């Protein structure tokens, strides 16, 4: 059963879990849809007013949800396996897209969400996905990123991060340990999903802060060098791991220009056809 877009928010069953979702702007079928995929400690609520701003800036509908273990969605099964992002991309995301009545549009992810979007586009045959917007994606582990994840563990254990997360997640302990324990698993040192880039056949906009504490620009270089399809890049100064928070207007402008160009190209192809 397709979700009722007019409700604005609700619950969806995917991957055997009940997940919270919300939407803004035009429904699928009326306009393309931007599907937002949050970071490793994010959730639906932590997008704050960014989805509404995206809908206004692009004219696209915007759909966001919390993956299992995040926000007010059902808890995830822990411990998370090292390949948890691949499982989300291949097994769960297609169910969410089907349930929301996804017609055509763009997957826009941040951090873990960006990786999930890229894996989906490179692994699943889904012609509804016309492009990607990847903010701070990671395709392989880096020592500096792991050190920042260790620092996050210390901050959570000290209490401050735990308190902040408790405002947004039903079970902050469950949310944090699910993400942190997976990344600090010794097997994660060899994690590398860059091969999916070789199978991308749709354009991408890659956005990263120059001061990102979880990954270097090598992640963006890997995408740009290996992708068969065009890759636009936006590297932001004085910006850390969350470009949409540190530089929201720059991100909105870039996404609006990227999606407008995508629509012009699609319109031209239809006219030529």
Protein Blocks (a to p, Z undefined) as FASTA:
>chain_A
ZZdfknopacddeehiacddddehjdehjaccddddddfkbcfklnmmmmmmmmmmnopa
cdddddehiajbccddddddfklmmmmmmmmmmmmmmmnopabdcdddehjlmmmmmmmm
mmpccfkbnbdcdehiafbdcfklmmmmmmmmmmmmnommmmmmmmmpmblmlmmmmmmm
mmmpmklmmgccklmmmmpcbdcdddddfklckbcfklmmmmmmmpmbdcdddddehiaf
blmlmmmmlmmmmmmmmmmmmmmmmmmmmmmZZ
